Amino acid sequence: MQKKNLLKKALVALTIAGITLTSPMEAYATEEYGYTYNYDFWFDTIESPDLYHVSKVFTSADLGLSTHLRNPQGLFAQGNKLYLCDSGNNRILVLNKESAESIQVEEEWTGFEGPNGPEEFNNPTDVAISEEGNIFVADNGSHRVLKLSPDRKYLMQFDKPDDATLDKSLEFQPTKLVIDTAERMYCIASGINKGLVKYEEDGSFSGFIGATPVKFDFADYVWKKLASQEQRAKMQSFVPTEYDNIFIDKEGFIYACTGAVEDVPDEGPADAVRKLNLMGNNILVQNGNFGTGGDLYNGNVAGYDGPSYFTDVTVLDNDIYICVDKKRGRIFGYDDQGHMVFACGGSGNMDGYFRRPEAIEHIGNELYVLDSLDCAITAMVPTDFGQTVYQAIDEFDQGDYEASGASWQKVMKENGNYDLAYIGIGRALMRQEKYKEALKYFELKYDRDNYSKAFKQYRKIWVEEHIGIIVFVILALFLVPMTIGRTKRIKHEIDTADIFNKDR
């Protein structure tokens, strides 16, 4: 009997031990996809719950391709379709996304119907589809951008710009492109650092827009003036930096990222992302505590040195723009005010890590990252935490400030170190004209800009509510001394009057 009891106790103990050991492992397994973090006001790295997790990684085998992907360079999303430039195989794959876990190859484009018969693509590096369904292809190897009809018949091509300032020997090598609603085409071309090359709908070249500002050291400038021709030839030229990739948002603004940028201490790379209007001016809002250039600490760690290198950007419908860092394999998200929403990933071959991220696209709030070295597409979907963050942002944009504040409260309960939650609550309160309450949240996260706005409004309301008392105090400050002085003068006049002196 005792043996049976001992056996039962042993079985119970083993069962409890098994549950204890397996439960944490299962909980961890749901969050093993990446390292998510952010920065606080003091530039310290703060860990965060994941905003995204990997749904699936699609390799050539997963896509059912008999010819494996080779050096894929471009990715474009429209509706539920992804258009993949398999550059090394001179083809474009049309992928149908049934879900984040199911992507099927719908078509394989290797060429088009040209004016003189069938033609093949030659190292296509990017593709875009207009609202009318016309297809634009950066046919890099043939030194042109093609415009094709929806059934892939040749319509026109965009050749090297007719510009006197360009080197005549320079070959036109378009790498990336975007199309606006009027079917104007903007492209990046290797060797052209004057900004984006702009073409009108009829194919005519209309100029360059959005050239990056030139930065130089004054001492180098003076030395260059004094140096000989041979010495100047060896020096670095003060010329604009070429863009690496572009994206056009729903409002027609072009986001351009530049990988090779100057590093600014405590702010990250300067002008790593730019938002260009029709005039080519940078109108990107940067109200955050640090720049929108990726990692703040970029010393030599694990063989990676220097600032982040943004190789592509995509913009969600809620104006959150998400950049992919080619150097460290990370993804960075920023809101429309320039605050970092999240940073995740890293360099590696695990799910959620990348070896050479080349392009990023989105369908809804889902992200699709193309790795040109792994020749794979990683599908990432928001976690519950990420969905709550996006819900708070969407509610604010829709004018439901009370609901937005409540959603930010949920975010703050899950991550008390998430600065954006405090700022979000403060902004929601400010829109509800609860300025005094908003001040507390802005002060906690050292948001000077919003604190000043809230304090200005709070002071205005306080003055309006206490105007009677203020006027009374001001009048009292002026009238009481005047009354006292007047009384003293009257008394003095009475005391010194002749009628009193005669009586004496």
C-alpha positions in Angstrom: 0.0 0.0 0.0 2.8 2.4 0.9 4.6 1.6 -2.3 1.4 2.5 -4.3 1.1 5.8 -2.4 4.8 6.6 -3.1 4.3 5.7 -6.7 1.2 8.0 -6.9 3.2 10.9 -5.2 6.1 10.4 -7.6 3.7 10.5 -10.6 2.1 13.7 -9.3 5.4 15.3 -8.7 6.7 14.5 -12.2 3.4 15.8 -13.7 3.8 19.1 -11.8 7.4 19.4 -12.7 6.6 18.7 -16.4 4.0 21.5 -16.4 6.3 23.9 -14.6 9.1 23.2 -17.1 7.1 23.2 -20.3 4.9 26.2 -19.6 7.6 28.9 -19.7 9.1 27.3 -22.8 5.7 27.4 -24.6 5.2 31.0 -23.5 8.7 32.0 -24.8 8.2 30.2 -28.0 5.5 32.7 -29.0 7.9 35.6 -28.6 11.1 34.1 -30.1 10.8 35.8 -33.4 12.8 38.9 -32.7 14.3 41.4 -30.3 12.1 44.5 -30.1 13.3 47.7 -28.4 13.0 51.4 -28.3 14.9 54.4 -26.8 13.9 56.6 -23.9 14.6 60.4 -23.4 18.1 59.6 -22.1 18.9 57.5 -25.2 18.9 54.3 -23.2 17.8 51.1 -24.9 14.4 49.9 -23.5 13.2 46.4 -24.3 9.6 46.2 -25.5 7.0 43.5 -26.2 7.0 42.5 -29.9 4.8 44.7 -32.1 5.3 42.1 -34.9 5.9 38.4 -35.1 6.8 36.3 -38.1 3.9 34.5 -39.7 5.9 32.6 -42.3 9.1 32.8 -44.3 8.5 32.0 -48.0 11.5 30.5 -49.8 11.6 29.3 -53.4 10.4 25.9 -52.3 7.5 27.4 -50.3 6.5 29.3 -53.5 6.7 26.1 -55.5 9.4 27.5 -57.9 11.3 25.1 -60.1 13.8 27.8 -60.8 15.0 29.2 -57.5 15.1 32.9 -56.8 18.4 34.6 -57.6 19.4 38.0 -56.3 15.8 39.4 -56.0 15.9 43.2 -55.8 12.4 44.7 -55.9 9.0 44.2 -54.2 5.7 46.0 -54.9 2.3 45.5 -53.3 -1.1 46.4 -54.6 -4.3 45.0 -53.2 -3.6 41.4 -52.2 -0.8 40.9 -54.8 2.9 41.2 -54.4 5.1 41.8 -57.5 8.6 40.4 -57.0 11.6 41.3 -59.2 13.6 38.2 -59.5 16.5 40.1 -61.0 19.0 37.3 -61.4 16.5 35.3 -63.4 15.3 38.2 -65.5 11.7 37.8 -64.5 8.9 39.3 -62.4 6.7 37.0 -60.3 3.1 38.0 -59.5 2.2 36.5 -56.1 -1.3 36.2 -54.7 -1.6 36.6 -51.0 -4.4 34.5 -49.6 -3.2 35.1 -46.1 0.1 35.9 -44.3 0.7 32.2 -44.2 -0.3 31.4 -47.8 1.2 33.0 -50.8 0.9 31.5 -54.3 2.7 32.3 -57.6 0.0 33.5 -59.9 2.0 34.5 -63.0 5.6 34.6 -64.1 6.6 37.4 -66.4 9.8 37.0 -68.4 9.1 39.6 -71.0 6.5 41.6 -73.0 5.1 42.2 -76.4 7.4 44.8 -77.9 6.8 47.1 -81.0 8.7 44.6 -83.1 7.8 41.4 -81.4 8.4 39.6 -78.1 11.1 41.0 -75.9 12.6 39.8 -72.6 13.4 41.7 -69.4 17.0 42.3 -68.7 17.8 42.5 -65.0 14.5 44.1 -63.8 15.2 45.8 -60.4 11.9 47.3 -59.6 8.3 47.3 -60.7 5.2 49.4 -60.0 1.5 49.2 -61.1 -0.5 52.4 -61.7 -4.1 52.8 -60.7 -5.1 52.2 -64.3 -3.2 48.8 -64.2 -0.3 49.9 -66.4 3.0 48.2 -65.5 6.2 50.2 -65.0 9.5 48.2 -64.9 13.0 49.4 -64.2 14.7 47.3 -66.9 18.2 48.1 -65.6 20.1 45.9 -67.9 18.6 47.6 -71.0 19.1 51.1 -69.6 15.4 52.1 -69.6 12.1 52.2 -67.7 9.3 50.4 -69.5 5.6 51.3 -69.5 3.4 48.3 -70.4 -0.3 47.8 -70.7 -2.1 45.5 -68.2 -1.7 42.7 -70.7 2.1 43.5 -71.0 2.1 45.2 -74.4 4.7 47.9 -75.0 3.4 51.5 -74.6 6.5 53.6 -74.2 9.9 53.7 -72.6 11.8 56.3 -70.5 15.4 56.7 -71.5 18.4 58.7 -70.2 17.4 62.3 -69.3 18.3 64.9 -71.9 20.2 67.1 -69.6 23.4 69.0 -70.4 24.8 68.7 -66.9 25.0 64.9 -67.1 28.1 63.1 -68.3 27.5 62.0 -71.9 29.3 58.7 -71.2 27.0 58.0 -68.3 24.8 55.0 -68.9 21.2 55.2 -67.7 20.7 52.6 -65.1 17.3 53.0 -63.3 17.1 51.0 -60.1 13.9 52.1 -58.3 10.7 53.9 -59.3 7.3 55.1 -58.1 4.2 56.2 -60.0 1.8 58.9 -58.9 -1.9 59.1 -59.6 -1.3 61.1 -62.8 1.1 58.4 -64.0 4.1 60.7 -63.6 7.1 58.5 -63.1 9.9 59.2 -60.6 13.0 57.0 -60.6 16.4 56.6 -59.0 19.3 56.0 -61.4 22.8 54.9 -60.6 25.4 57.7 -61.0 22.8 60.5 -61.0 23.0 62.4 -57.7 20.8 65.4 -58.6 17.8 63.8 -56.9 14.9 61.8 -58.4 14.5 61.8 -62.2 11.0 62.9 -63.1 9.1 62.1 -66.2 5.7 63.3 -67.2 2.8 61.1 -68.3 3.7 61.4 -71.9 7.3 60.2 -71.3 9.0 63.6 -71.4 11.8 64.4 -69.0 10.8 67.3 -66.7 13.8 67.7 -64.4 15.2 66.5 -61.1 13.6 66.9 -57.7 14.6 66.4 -54.1 18.4 66.5 -54.3 19.9 65.9 -50.9 21.6 68.9 -49.3 25.4 69.1 -49.6 27.3 69.0 -46.3 30.9 69.8 -46.0 33.5 70.8 -43.4 34.7 74.4 -43.7 38.3 73.6 -43.1 38.2 71.0 -45.9 36.6 73.6 -48.1 39.4 76.1 -47.4 42.1 73.5 -47.9 40.5 72.4 -51.2 40.8 76.0 -52.4 44.5 76.1 -51.6 45.4 72.6 -52.7 46.9 71.7 -56.1 44.9 70.1 -58.8 46.4 66.7 -58.0 45.6 67.1 -54.3 42.0 68.1 -55.1 41.5 65.1 -57.3 42.3 62.8 -54.3 39.9 64.7 -52.0 36.2 63.9 -51.4 33.9 65.9 -53.6 31.1 67.9 -52.1 28.2 66.5 -54.0 24.6 65.3 -53.1 24.1 61.7 -52.0 22.2 59.3 -54.2 18.9 57.8 -52.9 18.7 54.1 -52.3 14.9 53.6 -52.5 11.6 55.4 -52.7 7.9 54.9 -51.8 4.9 57.0 -52.6 2.1 57.2 -50.0 -1.7 57.5 -50.4 -1.5 61.3 -50.5 1.2 61.4 -53.2 4.2 62.3 -50.9 7.4 60.5 -51.8 9.5 59.0 -49.0 13.1 58.5 -50.0 15.8 56.8 -48.0 19.5 57.4 -48.2 21.8 54.8 -46.9 25.2 56.7 -47.0 24.5 59.6 -44.7 26.5 61.6 -42.1 26.2 60.3 -38.5 25.0 62.9 -35.9 25.9 62.1 -32.3 22.8 61.1 -30.2 20.5 61.5 -33.2 21.6 58.8 -35.7 22.2 59.4 -39.4 21.0 62.8 -40.7 18.4 62.8 -43.4 18.3 59.0 -43.5 14.6 59.4 -44.6 13.1 62.3 -46.4 9.5 63.2 -47.2 9.3 65.1 -50.4 6.4 67.3 -51.6 5.8 68.2 -55.3 8.5 70.8 -55.2 11.0 68.3 -53.9 11.2 69.9 -50.4 11.7 67.8 -47.4 8.6 68.2 -45.1 9.3 65.3 -42.8 8.2 66.1 -39.2 10.8 65.3 -36.6 9.5 66.2 -33.2 11.0 63.1 -31.5 13.9 63.3 -29.0 16.2 61.9 -31.6 16.4 61.6 -35.3 14.8 59.1 -37.6 18.0 57.3 -38.6 17.8 54.0 -36.9 20.2 52.9 -34.1 21.6 55.6 -31.9 24.6 53.5 -30.9 26.6 52.4 -33.9 30.0 51.5 -32.7 31.9 48.4 -33.8 29.8 45.6 -32.4 29.8 42.1 -33.8 31.5 43.3 -36.9 29.0 46.0 -37.7 30.3 49.6 -37.6 28.8 52.9 -38.4 25.2 54.2 -38.6 22.2 52.3 -39.9 21.9 51.9 -43.6 18.2 52.3 -44.7 17.7 50.5 -48.0 13.9 50.8 -48.3 10.9 52.4 -46.7 7.2 51.7 -46.7 4.3 53.9 -45.3 1.2 52.4 -43.7 -2.2 54.1 -44.1 -1.9 55.6 -40.6 1.3 57.4 -41.7 3.7 55.2 -39.8 6.7 54.8 -42.0 8.8 51.7 -41.6 12.4 51.4 -42.8 14.7 48.4 -43.2 18.3 48.6 -42.1 20.6 46.7 -44.6 23.6 46.9 -42.3 22.2 45.2 -39.1 19.1 43.5 -40.6 16.7 45.6 -38.4 13.3 47.2 -39.0 12.5 50.7 -37.6 9.0 52.2 -37.4 8.3 55.9 -36.8 5.0 57.8 -36.5 4.1 61.0 -38.3 5.7 63.1 -35.6 9.0 61.4 -35.8 8.7 59.3 -32.6 10.1 55.8 -32.8 7.3 53.3 -32.6 9.5 50.2 -32.5 12.7 48.6 -33.6 13.1 44.9 -34.1 15.1 42.2 -35.7 18.8 41.9 -36.3 21.4 40.1 -38.5 21.0 36.4 -38.7 19.3 33.4 -40.3 16.5 32.9 -37.7 12.9 33.9 -38.3 12.6 37.7 -37.8 16.3 38.3 -38.6 17.8 39.1 -41.9 21.1 38.8 -43.7 20.6 41.3 -46.5 17.1 42.9 -46.4 16.6 44.5 -49.8 13.0 45.7 -49.8 10.0 46.1 -47.6 6.3 46.4 -48.5 3.0 46.3 -46.6 -0.5 45.0 -47.1 -2.7 46.5 -44.5 -0.5 46.5 -41.4 1.3 43.3 -42.4 4.9 43.6 -43.5 6.7 41.7 -46.2 10.5 41.9 -46.2 12.6 40.7 -49.1 16.0 39.2 -48.3 18.2 39.2 -51.4 20.8 36.9 -49.8 18.4 34.3 -48.4 16.2 34.7 -51.5 13.1 34.7 -49.3 10.1 36.9 -48.3 9.3 37.1 -44.6 5.7 37.8 -43.7 5.2 39.7 -40.4 1.9 40.4 -38.7 1.1 42.7 -35.7 0.9 41.0 -32.3 -1.9 41.9 -29.9 0.4 44.6 -28.4 1.1 45.9 -31.9 -2.6 45.9 -32.8 -3.4 47.9 -29.7 -0.7 50.5 -30.5 -2.1 50.8 -34.1 -5.7 51.0 -32.7 -4.7 53.9 -30.5 -3.1 55.8 -33.4 -6.1 55.1 -35.7 -8.6 56.3 -33.1 -6.7 59.5 -32.6 -6.6 60.1 -36.4 -10.3 59.5 -36.6 -11.0 62.1 -33.9 -12.1 59.6 -31.2 -9.7 61.0 -28.6 -11.3 59.4 -25.6 -11.0 55.9 -27.1 -7.5 56.6 -28.2 -6.5 57.6 -24.6 -8.1 54.4 -23.3 -6.2 52.3 -25.9 -2.9 54.0 -24.9 -3.7 53.1 -21.3 -3.9 49.5 -22.3 -0.5 49.8 -24.0 1.0 51.4 -20.9 -0.2 48.6 -18.8 1.6 46.1 -21.0 4.7 48.2 -21.2 5.2 50.9 -18.6 8.4 52.1 -20.2 6.7 52.9 -23.6 7.2 56.6 -24.0 4.8 56.9 -27.0 1.9 55.7 -24.7 2.4 58.6 -22.3 2.7 61.0 -25.2 -0.3 59.5 -26.8 -2.4 59.9 -23.7 -1.2 63.5 -23.3 -2.1 64.3 -26.9 -5.6 62.7 -26.5 -6.2 64.7 -23.3 -5.0 67.9 -25.0 -7.5 67.3 -27.9 -10.2 66.9 -25.2 -9.1 70.3 -23.8 -8.0 68.6 -20.6 -4.7 70.5 -20.7 -3.9 70.3 -17.0 -4.1 66.5 -17.0 -2.1 66.4 -20.3 0.8 68.3 -18.7 1.5 65.5 -16.3 2.0 62.9 -19.1 4.2 65.2 -21.2 6.3 66.1 -18.1 6.9 62.5 -17.3 8.4 61.8 -20.7 10.1 65.2 -21.1 8.1 66.1 -24.2 8.9 69.8 -24.2 7.1 70.6 -27.5 3.7 69.2 -26.5 4.1 70.4 -22.9 4.6 74.0 -24.2 1.4 73.7 -26.3 -0.7 72.3 -23.5 0.7 74.8 -21.0 -0.1 77.7 -23.4 -3.7 76.6 -23.7 -4.0 75.8 -20.0 -2.7 79.3 -19.1 -5.2 80.9 -21.6 -8.2 79.1 -20.1 -7.0 79.9 -16.5 -6.8 83.6 -17.4 -10.2 83.5 -19.0 -11.8 81.8 -15.9 -10.1 84.2 -13.4 -10.3 87.4 -15.4 -12.6 89.1 -12.8 -10.2 88.4 -10.0 -7.2 89.4 -12.1 -8.9 92.8 -13.0 -9.8 93.3 -9.4 -6.3 92.7 -8.2 -4.8 94.9 -10.9 -7.3 97.7 -10.1 -6.6 97.3 -6.4 -2.8 97.5 -6.9 -3.3 100.8 -8.8 -6.3 102.3 -6.9 -5.3 101.5 -3.3 -1.9 103.4 -3.5 -3.7 106.2 -5.4 -6.4 106.4 -2.8 -3.9 106.4 0.1 -1.9 109.1 -1.7 -5.0 111.2 -2.4 -6.1 110.9 1.2 -2.7 112.0 2.5 -2.7 115.0 0.2 -6.2 116.0 1.3 -5.2 115.6 4.9 -2.1 117.7 4.4 -4.1 120.4 2.7 -6.6 120.5 5.5 -3.8 120.6 8.1 -2.1 123.5 6.4 -5.2 125.5 5.5 -5.3 129.3 6.6 -8.6 128.8 8.4 -6.9 126.6 10.9 -3.9 128.9 11.2 -6.2 131.9 12.0 -7.9 130.2 14.9 -4.5 129.7 16.5 
